[in-house]
Amino acid sequence: MPDDRETVRERSDLVALVSERVALKKSGRTFRGLCPFHQEDTPSFYVYPDNQTFHCFGCQKHGDIFTWVMETENLDFRGALELLAQRAGIKLSSGGGKGASPSQREDRAEVMEAALTWFRNRLHDSSEALQYCRERGIDDETMDKWELGYAPDEYEALTTHLQRSGKRLALAAECSLLTGDGTRGYNDFFRGRLIFPIRDTRGRLVAFGGRAIAGAEPKYLNSRDTPDFHKGSTLFGLHLAKEELKKSGRIVLCEGYLDVIACHRAGVRTACAPLGTAFGSQHAALVKRWAEEAVLLFDPDASGRKAALQAARLLEREGVPARIALLPTGMDPDDLLRTEGPARLIQAVENPLSPTRFLVAGLLRDHGLAEQPTPTEVPEGFWDELLRVLAHEGHPLESVDVLDELAGLHPVARSDRQAAFRALNQQLERTRKGARHKREDPREQSSPSERCRPKVRGPEGLLLRAALDDEVGRHVRERLLEEGLLTSDDAIRLAQVLVETGMESRNSILARLEPDVKGELLSLEPPPDPFRGPPPLTEKVVLGAIAVLERERARRERNG
């Protein structure tokens, strides 16, 4: 990679790149313009052609050509390198990880695009699939924009097509287009489903999602994880939403493909969705790169509300304020668009609630109190449930406001509304203290470090620690993915992530890691002795650990 990096740097022009976003004026041997990273009236942003760097004297943002692309395109280092190489017409010589060499990636991309063309042609051959699209309000323009396709309900239709086209079936199976192998034979992975292509933020086709149209289970089926695709860190529709996100800064998160498409049809063009998995911490980290705030547009049933609250917590943890739209009972975004029109869907997006208000609104709805209730209509048990919800999950200040607004419904309010509010507030404090005491009980919880600690022990853990060390890392980094050296799933997973960062210095590696992975790796480091400092990690210790793993590998090979 170092050779690739220098070649790309030499053949790239930072001034030309920056000029695509900033109006630059030549000033001596430098160029100057208004900083794109903060608001200013007087230019304080400089580009230095001599050493291909930039610096803002206002916000102190600075870096080289790779930093510029990473910041403006929301890419990691590898993505920036590939984008610049593509612009410069350079074919990279190194791959940055297992299965990631340029030639292999190009081969997979060719197979994926061939499958997409075939799926799209099959859609127009299927009256059943076309009828389903019409019933969901999907017209030809929408089909083309989202590249929708159809997989016939046959076992070897795509398999036969790819084989006749000269494509390697083993490669198609690696792309999750087929199941099976060369010994047992191959079958189509998607059958009898409407097909949704999944592209990454750069627009590269990396996976497919399939929606059953005839009641088959599971209703949604997504590509397995592949060398180019990890569903836990991908959002459907982000490649189409990113330009609008640069303007608005607000992302709308849905639960499914059709919900995302419905939002875009209604004019909500920053809608995206996770892929057949719960919204996780990697999704939240991805959102942080693209958005300043989020609106969650999840289904209004119990599971959808629970998922929305969990997603809101993850986003808040990443520093992204999140609010939740309240949809009519029994309607997802696609239903709302088809029954009440785009204005109603936009209204739901434009009037989201804070997580606390969303909790309370759901509770009122569950108890039939959504429409101007009276004190006599409040069912028994409502107040205990409300206080428990606010104590465990409500924001302290908003919870007080909620009690103030609802106090008039309390039986005590018939004689003294303020007395009802005080009683509710005191009961909330007692409930909150009880919840806090339970959380603080060591028998009820584990520490954050224990929760994020991976199941990696002994020499494997020491090798992963050593890979982050600037002094001894050179003995480890080239061997992390050596076949059979690491055996535990956690160790192999972390090693793969480390290698994909480019493996330079400790600081640059940590800067490119997702927060959860960084926490896992740092948790492998033992706490420093308060008197002697951190335990030493010497070359002798590292080579000893490698020797132990080599002996274990040899023993396994002897024993078959």
N, C-alpha and C positions, 0 to 999 in steps of 0.2 A: 503493500500500500504506500509506503513512503515514496517510491518511484512514481507511482500513479499520481500522488498528490502534487509532487513537484512538476510533473509534466502538465497536469491540468492548470496549475498556478501560472506556469510560463505562457500557456496558450490562451489564457483568459484575460479580459480587460475589465478591471473593476470600474473604471470611469464609465464605460459603455453600459455595464450592468446597472450602476446606480442611476444613470441618466434615464433609464426606463421608468423610474419612480420619482426622481428628484430633478428639478430644473437647476442644472449646475452652470455656474459662470466661472470662466478661467480667471485665476488671480495669481499672477506670477507663474510658479511651477506647480501650483495646486489648483483645485477646483472647489468652489464654495456654493452652498445652497441651504435652504430651510431643512432642518432636521426632520426626517420622517418618523422618528421615534418619540417626539414630544412636540407640543404646540409652541411655536415661537414666531415672532414678527421680524426679528433681525437674524440673518443667516449666521449660524455658528457651527454648521456641519461642513467638514473639510474632507476631501478625498486626495490622497497623495499617490500619484501615478508611479513615482519612482520605486516605492516599496509595496505598492498594491495594498494600502491600508486606508481606513477611514477613522475619523474621530470627531465627536461632537463636544464642543467646549461648554455646551449648556447642560446636557444630561449625562455627559461622560461616557456615552455609548461609543465603543470602539472595536476594531477587529480587522480581520483580513477578508479576502474574497469569500472564503468558506463561511466565516461568521456572518457576513452580509446575507448570503443565501439561506443559512440556517434561521436567521432572525426574520427575514422577509417572506420566506416560503414555508415557515414552520416545519422544517426538516431536521433530522438528526445529521451527524457528520456524514455518514455513509450516503444518505439521500442527497445531501448537498454535493458531494463528490460526483455522484452519478449524474446529477442534473447538469453540472458544469462540464463533465466529460461529454455528455450528449450534445451540448451546445457547441463544444469545440471539435466535435467529430472524433473523439478519442475513444478507443476501445480499451476498457480497463483490463489490466492483466491479473489483478487479484480479486477474490470474491468476497472477502469479509465474513466468512462463516460457512458452515456446512450447507451444501446445496446451493450456494449463492454465486458461483462463478458466472460471469457474463454470458458465456456460451450456453450453459445449462439453463439460465434464466430465460434466454432468448428462445431456446427450444420449448420450454414450458409455455412461454407466452404464445408461441405459434400454435401449439396444440389447443390452448384455451380459446384463442380467437377462432380457430377452425370449428370448435364445438359451439361457440356463440353463434356463428353464422348458420350452422345447422339447426340449432334451437330456434332461431328467429324464423327461419324458413318453415319449420314444422308448425309454428303458431298459425300461420296463414293457411296451412293445410288442414287444420283441425277445427271443425265447426263447433265442437264442444268447448274447446278452449276460447274461441272467439266469442261464443255466447256468454261464457263466464265473464270475460272482460267487459262486454257490453252491459251485463247486469251490474257490474261494479262501477259503471260510469267511465270506463277507460276507453278513450277514443284512439284513432290511429296516430294522432300527433303525440299522445302520451306514450303509446307503445314504442314509437320511434325514439322519443327523448330518453326513455328508460331502457331501451333495447330489450324489451320483453320477448321471451321465447316460450317454447313448449317442449316438454320431453314426453314422447309417446309412451303409452303404458305397455311397453315391450321390453324384453330382457336384453336384447342384443342389437337394438336399432342403431344407437350411437357407436357401439363397439364395431359393428360391421362397416359403418361409414368411415370411421377413422382408419380402420385396417385397409380399406380400399383406397383411401387417400394417401397411404404410405406412412401413416403416423405410427410411432412405436406405442403399443398398447401398455407396456410397462410404465412409460412416461405419462400416459393418460391416467393410469391408476395412481401415480404419484401426485397428480393434480386433482385427485378425488373426483374424476369424471367416471371412473370405472371401479368395480370391486373385483376381488379375485387376484390371481397371479398366473404366471406362465404354465404352472403345473395343473392347476384346477380349471383354468380357463377364466375368461373375463365376462362380466355382466355390466350393464348400465347402472350407474349409481342413482340417477334421477329417473323416475318412471311415473307417468301420469300426473305431471306437475307443471304449473305455470312457473317459468324460470325467470329469476331476477339476477342479472349480472351484478357482481360486486367489484367495484374498482377502488383502488387506494387513493390517497389524496393527490397523487400525481396523475391519476387517470388510468393507471395500469390495471388490466383485468386480472384479478387475483383469485376469485372464487365465484360460486353461484349459490343462490338460495332457491328452493323449490316449494311452492304452495300447492297442496293437494286440491284438486277441483272436484273430486267425486267422493268425498267423505273418508278418504284413506287416512291412516295414522302412521307416523305423526303428521299433524296438519302442516307443520313447517319442517323442512329438512335442509340443512346447510352443508356446504363442503366441509370435509374434515380439515383440520389444520394441515398446512403444507409448508414447504420451505418459503413460499411467498405470502402466506396467509396465516394469521392468527386471529381467530374470531374474537378473543377476549380483548383485543386492542384495535378493533376495526369498527367503524360506524358506516352503515349503509347510507348513501346519499351525500356524504361529506365532500366528495369530489365535485358535486354540482352546487353545493351550498357555500363553498369556501370563499368565492368572490363576493357574495352578498354578506358573508360574515365579516369580511374585511371592512365593510361599510357600517354595518349595524352593531357588530360585537355581541349580538344576542343569539344564542343557538336554541332551537326548539327540539327537544328529544322526545321521540315516540317509541312505541313498542314493536312495530312491525313494518314490513315493506309497504303494504297498501296504505298504512297511515301516513308514512312519509310522502308517498306519491300524492295522497289526498291533500296534504298540507301545501305541497308545491303547486298543485292545481288551483288551490284557493288563494295563492299569492304569498303563502308563508314559505319563502324560499331558503330558509336556513334550517329546515327540518332534517333530522337524521335519526338513525335508530341502531341500537346494538343488534347483533346477529345471533338469534337463537340462544342467547345466554343472558344471564342477569347483567345489568349495568354494574361494572366493577371499577376497581381503583385505576386500572390501566385506561379504561374509557374516560374516567374523570381527568386523568393526566393529559389525555389527548384533547379533551374539550378545553382544558386550560390553555393549550397552545393556540387555539383558534378563537376563543370567545371570552368575553368579560363577564357575561351573565348567562343564565340558562333558565328556560321555561320547560317544565316537564308536562308532557301531554300524554299521560298514560291512561289505560282503561279505568273506568270508575268502579269496578268491582273490588272486592276485598284484596285480592292478590295484586291488582294493579295499584291500589292505594299504598299497599305495603312496599311494593317495588319503587314507587315514586318517592316515598319518604326515605328509603334506603339510598336511592340515587342522590337525593338532595343532601343527605349527610356526607356522602363521599365527595360531592362537588364542593360543599362548604369547607371540607377538610383541605381541599386543594386551593382554597381561596377564591372559588367561583360562586358568587351569590346565586341561589337557586330558588325559584318559586314554582308552584304547582297549579296547573289549570284544572278547574272543576268542571267536568263534562256531565251532561244529563245522564241520569241513571240508565244503564243498559246500552249506552252508545259509545263506540270508539270514534276517533277522528274521521275515519272513512264513512261510518254510518251518519255522523253529524253533517258531513258535507253533502251526502246524497239525499238526506231527508230535509235539511233546513237551509242548505246553501252555503256558499263561501263566507258571507258576512257573519253568520253565526259561528263558524269555526274561527274566523279572525277575532271575533269578540272574545271567545274563550281564551285565545292566546294572549290577547291584549289586557286581560283582566285576571291574571293569575293571583294566587294567594300565597302567603308565607307558609312554611311547613306547619306552624302552629295553627294558623287560621284554617288550613286545609284539614288538619286533624279534627278540629272542632266542627267544621262544615260537614265532614263525613259522619261524625257522631250524631249531629242533629238530623241528618238525612236518615241514618239507620233507625232512629227513634221516632221518625215521622214528624219531626219538628222543623222542617225546612221552611214551611210557609207560615210566618207570623203566628207562632203558637201563643196560647194563653196559659196561665199558671195551672189551670185544671187539666190541661192536655199533657203535661210533663209526666211521663211514666215513672213508676218507682224504679230506683236503681240508676237513673240517668245521672244524678249528681255525683254519686260515688264513682261512676265510670269516667265522668268528665274530669274530676279531680285527679284520678289515677293517671289518665292520659296526660294532663297538663303537668303533673309532677314528674313523670318519667320522660316526657318528650317535648314539652312545651318550652318556649322561650320565656324566661322569668317576667320580663316587662309586658310582653304580649299576653301572657296568661292572666295577669292582673287586669288588663283591659278587657279580656274576654269575660272574666267574672263580673266586672262592672256592667258590661252590656247585658249579661244574662241574669243578673241578680233579680231583676223584676219578675222572673218566672218562678222564683223560689217561694215556697209556701210562707216563709217568714215575711216576705216582701208585702204581703197583704196588709200588714200593720206597720212595717218599718223597712223600707227598701234598703237604707244604709245599714241597718242591723243585719240584713240578709247578706249584703256584700261583705261586711266585716267577718261574719261567721264563715262564709265560703273561703275568704282569704286566709283566715286562721287555720281552717281545715286543710287548705292547700299546703301551707307551710309544714304542718304536721306530717302530711303524706309525703312531701318532698324530703323531709329529714329522714323519714323511714326508708325511702328509696336510696338516699345517699348513704345511710348506714349499711344497707345491704350491699351496695356497690363497693364499699370500703372493706367489707369483710373478706379477709384473704382466702377464705374457703369458697367464696362466690366468684372469684375472678383470678385470672393470671395476669402477670405484668405484660406491658406492651412488648418488651423484648422477648418474652417467652412466646407470645402469640406470633411474632414474625420470625422466630428462629427456625430455620430449615432443619430437616432431619439429616444433617451432614455431620459426621463425627470423624475423629482420628485424622489419619494422613490426608483423606480427601478434603476435610475442612481446612487443614493447614495449607494444602496446595492452593485452594481458592483464596485464602488470605494472602498467600505469597504473590499471587497474580496481581494483587493491588499494590504490592510494595515496589517502589521505584528502584530499590537496590538489588533485590533478589528475584524480581519478577521475570527477568530474562531467562532464568532456568526453567520457568514454568509455562510461560505463555504459549510457546510453540507446541507444548505437549498436552494441553488441556483436553483436546478432542481426539487424542491418540486412542485408537480402538482398544477397548478393554482395560484402560488404565483406571478410569472411574467407573463405578458400577451402580451407585445409588441414583435413583431418578432425580432427586433434588440436586445432587452434585453435577450431573450431566446437564440438567436444565440451566443451572447457574453458569457453568462453563461455556455453554452455547451463547448465552447472553453476553458474557464477557468478551468472547472472541468477536462477536458481531459489533462491539463498540470500536474495534480497530486496535485495541490494546496498546495505548501509548503510555501516558503518565497516569498516576493514581487520580489526580484531580480531573483530568480530561475524561477518564473512564467513568468516574462517579457522576460527572456532569451530564453524561449521556444516558444514565440508567434511569428507569422508572423508579418512583419513590419506594414501592414495595420491594423491588429487587435490591435496591441500594440498602434498605433496612435489613434484608436477609443477609447480605454480604457483610455489612458492618456488625451484625449480631454475632458473626463467627469470631470476631476479635475479642479475646478475653479482656476483662476490665483491668486497667493498669494497677500495679501495686502502689498504694499511696506513698510508700517510702522509696521504692526503687524505680518507679516509672513503669512504662509498658514493657512486657516481656520481650526479649530480643527475638528477631526472626532472622537467623543467620543462614549463610549459604550452606553450611554443614547440616543444619537442621532440615532445610528444604530438600537437599539431595538425599538425606536419609529417608525422608518421607516418600520420595519418588522410588527409592530402592525397595521400600516396604511394599508399595503398590505393585511394582514390577514382579516381586516374588509372589505376591498373591495372584497376579495374573498368570504367571507360569504354573502355579499350583492348579489353578482352575483348568488350564489347558491340558495339563497332564491327566487330570481326573475327568476330562471330557465335559 
